[in-house]
């Protein structure tokens, strides 16, 4: 490792071997022992953090949640500051080394992987300021940690949008969009819609502060921009008052029409603060489940009868503390991690936006085609509603308006039953994803939510961005002219 504390634990021999530079001809890092033999090299910059080259560190970042794509980087940066990221991006630009920032690596098809340098942003995870209305945090902090800190304040606060799994980094979800999986969506936008300001290191190594009023082109290009124009290092996030408790109504359905009717009723119903739904392959009852939640303080509990009036299903009711509710998916995943080897299971996920008016027809078309293999014992089919009026950022790309105030994320979160699934499993699911994506776009006007396993060629990315492509491409050329940032998506692979 390079740095003021730096050393390299040499794999195999177990000896310390400091790294002093990079050999541009051999495209490899040079240790002190190798330098003593006389090769020419570019001297590595001094860092506050660490640059790791040992086999264990490289292997740990060679894949992502999906366990489908593998790329072993040349080095891993664990930055001690934004200056480290700036310094290493400048160095990598000079020597044509690709750079990928990595948060929790919760993508599933190699989006955060690189053959060059991987920046582990999780080493930067401080809360710099915490108030009633905003928090300034490092990009490597987990949303779980921010949620805990905000709720511990007096008065209690919370981020207005939280993903279903909160063990994700702020910088990671802001680079994609950040869907309200457990909080938000009905009366909020996405996580990117609740950012006041960012600190970003661009592909030139420049450290910039940006917002809607300061370098707005960079601000818009980075939020939901898939890491193409800069590495987020800090964010000023909006906070809102938090209720003390959460009451959730779980409703089950076997009939598609009844499910869709109640889903639309609940997302429009006053007093319902969050809704998401699950689906499984036909043959399992119920096929659909709706989770509808009301947040409240004990002095003003929800009126259950009003919330449930006119629905066709009888609910199961659970009542928990707010944070217990917020971390419920984390609790489930942590259990699978301990008992079912979750981190090594293969996850060829499929994630798309579907226009509001098309959701019932889309589910009636797609769900009957699914088999238990398409989801798996530990997988899930998920639906997240999003009120379009609250989405204001240029990215992620939502479907074109169709007269409905809503758009829906539909996820088929396929998970293998073991770390080594049967031959052909991955190829079969990737082919399914490509077919479904083509059908979603052509027949329903849907759009990709790019965290899943749907590889796109550069021409398909241009189609995906549509009329936003010229501005996005211009930002790429301005802020990453060497094209070294986040190559895993392949957006600019032909340029």
Rosetta blueprint (number, residue, H / E / L):
1 X L
2 X L
3 X L
4 X L
5 X L
6 X L
7 X L
8 X L
9 X E
10 X L
11 X L
12 X L
13 X L
14 X L
15 X L
16 X E
17 X L
18 X L
19 X E
20 X E
21 X E
22 X E
23 X E
24 X L
25 X L
26 X L
27 X L
28 X E
29 X E
30 X E
31 X E
32 X H
33 X H
34 X H
35 X H
36 X L
37 X L
38 X L
39 X L
40 X L
41 X L
42 X E
43 X E
44 X L
45 X L
46 X L
47 X L
48 X L
49 X L
50 X E
51 X E
52 X E
53 X L
54 X L
55 X H
56 X H
57 X H
58 X H
59 X H
60 X H
61 X L
62 X L
63 X L
64 X L
65 X L
66 X L
67 X L
68 X L
69 X L
70 X L
71 X L
72 X L
73 X L
74 X L
75 X E
76 X E
77 X E
78 X E
79 X L
80 X L
81 X L
82 X H
83 X H
84 X H
85 X H
86 X H
87 X H
88 X H
89 X H
90 X H
91 X H
92 X H
93 X H
94 X H
95 X L
96 X L
97 X L
98 X L
99 X E
100 X E
101 X E
102 X E
103 X L
104 X L
105 X L
106 X L
107 X L
108 X L
109 X L
110 X L
111 X L
112 X L
113 X L
114 X L
115 X L
116 X L
117 X E
118 X E
119 X E
120 X E
121 X H
122 X H
123 X H
124 X L
125 X L
126 X L
127 X E
128 X E
129 X E
130 X E
131 X L
132 X L
133 X L
134 X E
135 X E
136 X E
137 X E
138 X E
139 X L
140 X L
141 X L
142 X E
143 X H
144 X H
145 X H
146 X H
147 X H
148 X H
149 X H
150 X H
151 X H
152 X L
153 X L
154 X L
155 X L
156 X L
157 X E
158 X E
159 X E
160 X L
161 X L
162 X E
163 X L
164 X L
165 X L
166 X L
167 X L
168 X L
169 X E
170 X H
171 X H
172 X H
173 X H
174 X H
175 X L
176 X L
177 X L
178 X L
179 X L
180 X L
181 X L
182 X L
183 X E
184 X L
185 X L
186 X L
187 X L
188 X L
189 X L
190 X L
191 X H
192 X H
193 X H
194 X H
195 X E
196 X E
197 X E
198 X E
199 X E
200 X E
201 X E
202 X E
203 X L
204 X L
205 X L
206 X L
207 X E
208 X E
209 X E
210 X E
211 X E
212 X L
213 X L
214 X L
215 X L
216 X H
217 X H
218 X H
219 X H
220 X H
221 X H
222 X H
223 X L
224 X L
225 X L
226 X L
227 X L
228 X L
229 X L
230 X E
231 X E
232 X E
233 X E
234 X E
235 X E
236 X E
237 X E
238 X E
239 X E
240 X E
241 X E
242 X L
243 X L
244 X L
245 X E
246 X E
247 X E
248 X E
249 X E
250 X E
251 X E
252 X E
253 X E
254 X L
255 X L
256 X H
257 X H
258 X H
259 X H
260 X H
261 X H
262 X H
263 X H
264 X H
265 X H
266 X H
267 X H
268 X H
269 X L
270 X L
271 X L
272 X L
273 X L
274 X E
275 X E
276 X E
277 X E
278 X E
279 X E
280 X L
281 X L
282 X L
283 X L
284 X L
285 X L
286 X L
287 X L
288 X E
289 X E
290 X E
291 X E
292 X E
293 X E
294 X E
295 X E
296 X E
297 X L
298 X H
299 X H
300 X H
301 X L
302 X L
303 X L
304 X H
305 X H
306 X H
307 X H
308 X H
309 X L
310 X L
311 X L
312 X L
313 X L
314 X L
315 X L
316 X E
317 X E
318 X E
319 X E
320 X E
321 X E
322 X H
323 X H
324 X H
325 X H
326 X H
327 X L
328 X H
329 X H
330 X H
331 X H
332 X H
333 X H
334 X H
335 X H
336 X H
337 X H
338 X H
339 X H
340 X L
341 X L
342 X H
343 X H
344 X H
345 X L
346 X L
347 X L
348 X L
349 X L
350 X E
351 X E
352 X E
353 X E
354 X E
355 X E
356 X H
357 X H
358 X H
359 X H
360 X H
361 X H
362 X H
363 X H
364 X H
365 X H
366 X H
367 X H
368 X H
369 X H
370 X L
371 X L
372 X H
373 X H
374 X H
375 X H
376 X L
377 X L
378 X L
379 X L
380 X E
381 X E
382 X E
383 X E
384 X E
385 X E
386 X E
387 X E
388 X H
389 X H
390 X H
391 X L
392 X L
393 X L
394 X L
395 X L
396 X L
397 X L
398 X L
399 X L
400 X L
401 X L
402 X L
403 X L
404 X L
405 X L
406 X E
407 X E
408 X E
409 X E
410 X E
411 X E
412 X E
413 X E
414 X L
415 X L
416 X L
417 X L
418 X L
419 X L
420 X L
421 X L
422 X L
423 X L
424 X L
425 X H
426 X H
427 X H
428 X H
429 X H
430 X H
431 X H
432 X H
433 X H
434 X H
435 X H
436 X H
437 X H
438 X H
439 X H
440 X H
441 X H
442 X H
443 X H
444 X H
445 X L
446 X L
447 X E
448 X E
449 X L
450 X L
451 X L
452 X L
453 X L
454 X L
455 X L
456 X L
457 X L
458 X H
459 X H
460 X H
461 X H
462 X H
463 X H
464 X H
465 X H
466 X H
467 X H
468 X H
469 X H
470 X H
471 X H
472 X H
473 X H
474 X H
475 X H
476 X H
477 X H
478 X H
479 X H
480 X L
481 X L
482 X L
483 X L
484 X L
485 X E
486 X L
487 X H
488 X H
489 X H
490 X L
491 X L
492 X L
493 X L
494 X L
495 X L
